[in-house]
Amino acid sequence: MDATSTLRSIAKEVLARKDVACLLGYEQGSYGFRVAPCVLTSPKEVDRLIFSPLCVHNLTNYLTLENIGLLAGKDIGKGKIAIVVKGCDSRALAMLMAENGIERDKLVVIGVCSPGVADMKKLEKRFPNVVDKAAVALSNGTLKVTCGGKTEEVPADELLSAKCTRCKNKLPVIYDELVGEPEEGRPDDFADVSELEAQNIEAKQQKWQAEFSKCIRCYACRNVCPLCYCSDCVLDRLRPQFVRRSVTYPDNLLFHITRAFHLAGRCIDCGECARVCPQDIPLTELNRKFQKDVKELFEYEAGVDPEAQALFATFRTEDADEGIL
């Protein structure tokens, strides 16, 4: 049984439960390679559900946006929310629980052992102007892309999202129901970060000045991030004003560096910020620098242990203390 069939079978049972109000999952989008998040409230709706390498969204973001996001206007009552999560998505759940952002007993987690998701920008560049609904399947290291009545096989590493080529969390860290069999993950040696670290200071400054100068401050990166869920964001405040509204390099730099520091020890490398950026700013590179530092300094990886406390909510005598006077 494929992932979609198994998911539908499990979802039908979950939605039949009296304590479950709705289910957050994926459905076919309106055109091309697009897949859309959806909310189901009845077992009769499960045929809308799909799962494939096109299911790129991290749905955990909607759990902290119940009143203004995908669930807005839905009569879901006070029951539990069932949610479909991939491995990296489940790490976001673990972090939200560690921070008391969501409550575990209010969720039914359907974990999917995902072998990887497509990089939509690479996919649409390789197969441009696809309007009719298309499909992508991943098997034995090959992506089978079906569009325009034809199927083409492409080596998976050419079109997979970068996060999936280094993912070691093929098995979700939190789940109540499981879809698929976990594959062995890949070690992450942060080679990409080490390469950037090796550059001299002038090269680094030129790179990020060029990148942040492109930013239009649309806030898509912040809004899509499952760990940016503060109702009062310091970057929005006018009194006192920390970041001016002007779209200039200094203000853009302050915005992105502040956000990166706020995600230190919290970012779970889902890559959503870079995926939605209309200017193609490689925000994941910045966040991964912090991930590497946190791992080296504190032996901590965000969300890999669902029982662990948040990094900055703990204290260990063996932690590095060079910054303490």
N, C-alpha and C positions, 0 to 999 in steps of 0.2 A: 504494500500500500504506500503511495507516495505521500509527501508531507501535507499536501492540501487535503487529501482524503482523510488522513489521520486527524488533522486539525479539525476538520468539519465534524468528524465523529465525536471527538472529545468536546468540542464546543456545544454540540447538541445536548450532551449529558449535563454539561456545566450550566447552560442556560435554562435547563429544566428544573434546576434546583430552586427552591423557594427563597433561599438566602442570597441569591445572586441577582443583582439588578440589571446588569448589562455586561457586554464584552467589548473590549477594545481590540481590534484586529486590522487586517488588511483586505482590501477588495480591488478588483480590476479598475484602473483609472479610465478616464474618458477618451484617451487617445494614446497612440504610440506605446512607449515603454512605461508609461506612467501607472503607478500603483498608488492608491489613496488609503489613508487611515479611515476606519469606519467604526460606528457604534451599533452593536446589535442588542436587541432587547428580548428577542423571542427565538426559540429553537427553529421556528419556521424560516428564519433568515440565514441559517448557516451556509446555505449554498452560495452566498455572496463571498464567503471567506476564501482567500487563496494564500499560498506561501511559496515564494520563489526568490531567486537572487535579485529581483526587482523590489523586494520589500525592504527598502533602505531606511525608512523612518525609525527613529527611536521613540516608541509610543509612550515611554514612561513620562515624557514631558507633559502629557495631557493629565496626568494624575495630580499635578500641582496647579492645573488651570481649569478645574472643574466648572467654575462659574463664568469663565470667559473664553474657553477653548472649545474643543470638539464636543464636549458634553453640555455646553450651554444650551438651554432650552429643552434638553431631553428630560422627560419625566421618568427618571431612573429610581425614584424613591430613595430609601435608605439602606438598600441591600449592598452586598459586596460588589466590587468591580473586578471582573475577570480581565486579564490582560495578556496578550501574546508578546513574549520577549525572546530576543536572541541572546547570545552569550554576553556581548558587551552591554546590551540593554539591561540585563539582570544585574550587572555591576552597578548601574545607576540606581536600581531598586535598593541594593544593599547600602549604598551611600545615603539615599534618602531616608532609609530606616534608621541608620546610625545617627542621623541628624534630627530625628523625630519629624521629618518632613512629611512622612506618610506612616500609616499604621499597618503592620503586617496582617493583622486579623481582619482587615477590611478588604483584602485582596484575595483573588484566586489567580495564581500565576501559572500560565501555560507556557512552558519553556520549549523552545525549538532548537534542536541541534543543527545550527546553520553552518554549512560548509563555506559560506561567504556570500557577500552581496556585491552587486555590480557598482562600479563607479559610473554614475549616470552621465557625467560629462564625457568620459572616454567612450562610453557606449553610443551616445548620440553623435559623437564625432565620427565614429567608425561606421555607423548606420544613420546617416543624416536624413532629415525630412521624412521620417516615418510617421504617418498620420493614423493609419489603421492600427487597431489594437495588436500589439506584438507580445511575444512570450520569450522567456529566457529560462533555461534549465541548466543545472550544473551537475556533471557526473564525471568521475575519474579524471579530474583536472582539466576538463573541457567544458566550455560554455556553448550550449546549443541555442543559437539565436534564430527565432522564427519570425519573419516579417515579410509582407508582400507575397505570401504564398510560398516562400522559399525558406529553407533552413541552412544555416551556415555554422560550422564548428570553428571555435576560436580558442586557443590556449587560455585557460582561466586567468593566469597571471597578467595577461595583457589588458584585461578589462575589469578585474576585481578591484575593489576599493583597497587602497594601501593598508588600511587597518586590518583587513582580512588576511593579507599575506604575512602578517606577523602575529596573528591572534593565537593566544594560548587558551582561550576560554570558549572552545567549541561547545562545551557542556555548560549550560546556564548555572550560575552559582546558587540561584534560588528558583524553585519550581514546585508546584503541586501536581501538575500533569506534564508529561514529557512527550514530545514529538520527535521521532527519529532516533538514530543511534549516534553517539558522540564519536567524532573523529579525533585523532591525536592532534593537539595544538602545535604551534610552532614557537620556538624560543624567540624572545625579543631582546636583542643585544644592543638596541638603541644605536645601531651603526649610523643611521641617518643623522641623529643628534650629534654624535661624536664628530662627524664630518663637518657639521656647521660650527661646532665648538673650535675646531682646528683653524678656522679662518681668523685673520687678524682683525683687530677692532675696527679698522677703517672699512673693511669689506662688510662686516656685520652691520655697521651703521648705514652704509650705502644701501644694503639689501633691504633693511627694514624701513628706511626712509622712503625708498621707492614703493614698497608694499603699502605702508600706512598712508602715504600720500594719495593712494587710489581710493581709500575708504570714503564712502558717501554717508557713513553713520546711519545706515538704515536700521540698525539694531537687530538684524536677522540672526546674527551669531548669538546674541544674548537671548533672544526670544526662543530660539530652538533648543537651547542648552537645558538639559534636564536638571542641572545643578544650579542654574541661575533662576531661582524661584522666589527671591525676596520680594515682598509686596512693596517695600520702600527701597528702591535702588539708589545707592549713594550717587550713581552717575546721572541720575535724573534730578537731583536736588537743585533748587535755585537759591535757597537760603539755608546754609551757605552754598555757594555754587563751586563745585569741585572741578567740573569740566564745562567749558563754554560750549554754546550751541554751534559755534562756527566750525565749518568743516575744513580745518587746517591741519597740517602735519603735527604741530605740537599738541593740539587737542586730541587728535586721533591717536597719537602715541600714548598720551595719558589714559585715554579710554581703554585701549587694548592692553596696556601693561597692568592697569588696575584690575581689569577682568582676569588676566592671567594669574595675578597674585591671589585673587579671591578663589581661583580654581586650583591652586597648588594643594596637592594632597587630596583633591576631590575629583579632578577630571578622570574619566574612565575610558578615554580614547575612543569614543563612539564616532568621532569625526563629523558630527552634524554641523558644527560651526563652519568648517571649510566647505562642506557640501552645499550649504545654502547661500554662501557668500556670492553676491552677484559680480564682485570684482575679482574673484578667484585669489583672494589673499590666503596664503598657506598658514592659517591660524593653528592648525594641528602641530606644525613644527614648533611654534612657541610653547604650546601646552606640553608637548612631549619633553622639552628641555626641563620643565618643572617636574614632570614625572620622573625623569632620570635622576635629578637632584634629590628628590624626596626618597627614592628607592635607595640611593647611595648613602644619604645622610641618616635616614631613619629606618631603613629596611621595611618600608611600607609601600603597598600598592593599593590604590583606591578600589574598593568594592570586591576584591578577590576573596575576602573572608566575610561572610554575612554576619558573623558573630563579633567582628572587630569594631571597636569604637572609632569615631572619626579621629584623624591624625592629631589635630590641634585641640582635641578634648582629652588628650592623654599626656602623661609625663613619665619618662623613664630616666633613671639616673645615668644610664649609659648613652643617652642621646648626645649628639654633638652639641657643644656649648660654647663654641668660639665667639659667638655674638653676644654672650652674656658678660656684662661688665662687673 
